[in-house]
Amino acid sequence: MGVSLWLVPAVGQMDVIKSCLPRRPSIDHPLSPRSYPAFIPHITLATVPLSDPGIPGVLFDAVPENQQPIRANFQSLAVGDHYFRSVFIDIQPTQELVQLQNQIFTNLHRHGLEPSAPRFPHMSLCYIADEDKSHRDRTAQALKDTGVVREAVDTQSISLQCGDVSLPGFDGAEIWMLKCDGPVETWEVDERKVKLGAKF
């Protein structure tokens, strides 16, 4: 993997989203230990290989000065064929989100880096190993059947129903940097964080 910049929800919204993420099911046959790890809800803005110890500083500097909080609206539930896109929510690609990523990519390109962020923007709900891939469709269907994922009447958006709270999206309040190496639950969050509205 490498080092990634994540747009993460405001604290209150983060806790609500985490409360309704799919849990590892109790079934007769064992699942891969890589399936259904715990992680922070996020939108990946950029990932670069950790090829140099100076990369983390370059990543933080790539965030535009005085970046304001950004709204992320849920668009649709999707199932993918990649571990990191097992079951996820496509996010509406608003001008603000696209512009933020474009600026980050441009700044990283100036340092000779080639960032990536497949299927931007999206928010993963769970990671399921390829050997358990049959559970991807089952998990997505269960989210619908239990009313956790609710489609709007116009079918152009969805919401997450987490207990009594309905979230049609989240407010991107901070940008975090993580070293994404090894098992998901061992990924390291850098102590430095960019609070949107105040560049550090």
VOBADREN-450579 format. One record per residue (C-alpha): x, y, z; residue in one letter. Coordinates in steps of 0.02 Angstrom, whole numbers, padded with zeros to 5 digits, always signed. Each point is the difference from the previous one (the first is absolute). Layout:
// residues N
XYZA ...
// end
This chain:
// residues 200
+00000+00000+00000M +00082+00162+00055G -00048+00161+00087V -00175+00072-00021S -00093+00161+00031L -00176-00030+00066W -00145+00122+00011L -00088-00050+00161V -00169+00048+00073P -00029+00116+00147A +00018-00095+00164V -00185-00018+00037G -00039-00060-00175Q +00149-00117+00001M -00063-00088+00156D -00175-00018-00076V +00067-00074-00163I +00114-00121+00093K -00149-00062+00101S -00089-00064-00156C +00146-00072-00099L -00019-00186-00039P +00066-00117+00133R +00089-00166-00025R -00143-00127-00013P -00013-00155+00108S -00007-00145-00123I +00042-00185-00003D +00156+00012-00107H +00148+00110+00046P +00031+00164-00090L +00169+00070-00047S +00078+00104+00139P +00013+00138-00130R -00189+00012-00018S -00100+00131+00096Y +00142+00093+00088P -00041+00156+00100A +00050+00166-00080F -00042+00185-00001I -00133+00056-00126P +00085+00108-00131H +00021+00055-00180I +00174-00033-00068T +00064+00159-00082L +00170-00066-00055A +00121-00144+00030T +00185-00001-00043V +00135-00131+00029P +00105+00026+00155L +00162+00010-00098S +00085+00135+00102D -00007+00052+00185P -00045+00176-00056G -00161-00056-00084I -00114+00035+00152P +00052+00183+00004G -00028+00017-00187V -00175-00074+00018L -00051+00123+00135F +00069+00145-00100D -00105-00056-00150A -00161+00046+00091V -00055+00173-00062P +00022+00146+00119E -00156+00051+00095N -00100-00147-00066Q -00178+00011+00065Q -00107-00146+00061P -00079-00098-00142I -00169-00083-00007R -00004-00181-00062A -00172-00058-00056N -00041-00185-00016F -00049-00048-00177Q -00019-00190-00014S +00047-00166+00078L +00121-00105-00102A +00090-00167+00004V +00173-00017-00075G +00125-00133-00051D +00146+00070+00100H +00038-00024+00185Y +00002+00187+00034F -00160+00025-00098R -00100-00148+00065S -00159+00088+00055V +00000+00189-00010F -00098+00158-00029I +00033+00105-00153D +00009+00183+00050I -00071+00136-00109Q +00151+00074-00093P -00035+00181+00042T +00106+00140-00069Q +00075+00029+00173E +00055-00180+00023L +00071-00017-00175V +00090+00166+00013Q +00079-00049+00167L +00067-00162-00072Q +00061+00086-00159N +00097+00126+00103Q +00078-00137+00107I +00048-00101-00155F +00075+00154-00084T +00104+00040+00154N +00062-00180+00013L +00043-00005-00185H +00115+00149+00029R +00101-00112+00115H +00010-00138-00130G -00129-00108+00087L -00138-00098-00086E -00150-00004+00118P -00148-00116-00022S -00177-00010+00069A -00104-00131-00094P -00186+00035-00023R +00010+00171+00081F -00101+00050+00097P -00065-00147+00101H -00016-00053+00183M +00028-00184+00038S -00118-00086+00120L +00100-00161+00019C +00148-00094-00071Y -00028-00182-00045I +00140-00115-00059A -00012-00080-00173D -00020-00173+00076E -00159+00063+00083D -00060+00104-00149K -00172-00083+00000S -00033+00100+00159H +00018+00166-00092R -00170-00012-00085D -00077-00078+00156R +00063+00142+00109T -00064+00133-00119A -00171-00083-00008Q -00006-00016+00189A +00033+00187+00017L -00152+00032-00109K -00110-00133+00079D +00033+00064+00177T -00032+00180-00051G +00177+00059+00038V +00016+00059-00180V -00153+00091-00064R -00023+00059-00177E -00080+00170-00029A -00161+00010-00099V +00091+00081-00145D +00128-00145+00003T +00139+00127-00022Q +00059-00012+00180S +00000-00112+00154I +00010+00023+00187S +00070-00103+00143L -00126-00035+00137Q +00103-00025+00157C -00121-00027+00142G -00106+00157+00013D +00121+00101-00106V -00016+00015-00189S +00155+00060-00092L -00011+00047-00185P +00185+00040+00005G +00134+00073+00113F +00098+00159+00026D +00184-00025-00041G +00080+00085+00149A +00180-00059+00000E +00130-00078-00114I +00100-00140+00078W +00157-00085-00062M +00022-00187+00024L +00138-00124-00034K -00099-00140-00082C +00113-00150+00014D -00044-00175+00060G -00166-00050+00079P -00131+00140-00002V -00016+00007+00189E +00187+00036+00016T -00002+00152-00114W +00080+00149+00086E -00084+00170+00011V +00125+00144+00001D -00017+00113+00151E -00003+00151-00116R -00173+00034-00068K -00065+00139-00110V -00155+00079+00076K -00093+00073-00147L -00016+00186+00017G +00170+00013+00084A +00157-00061-00090K +00138-00068+00114F 
// end
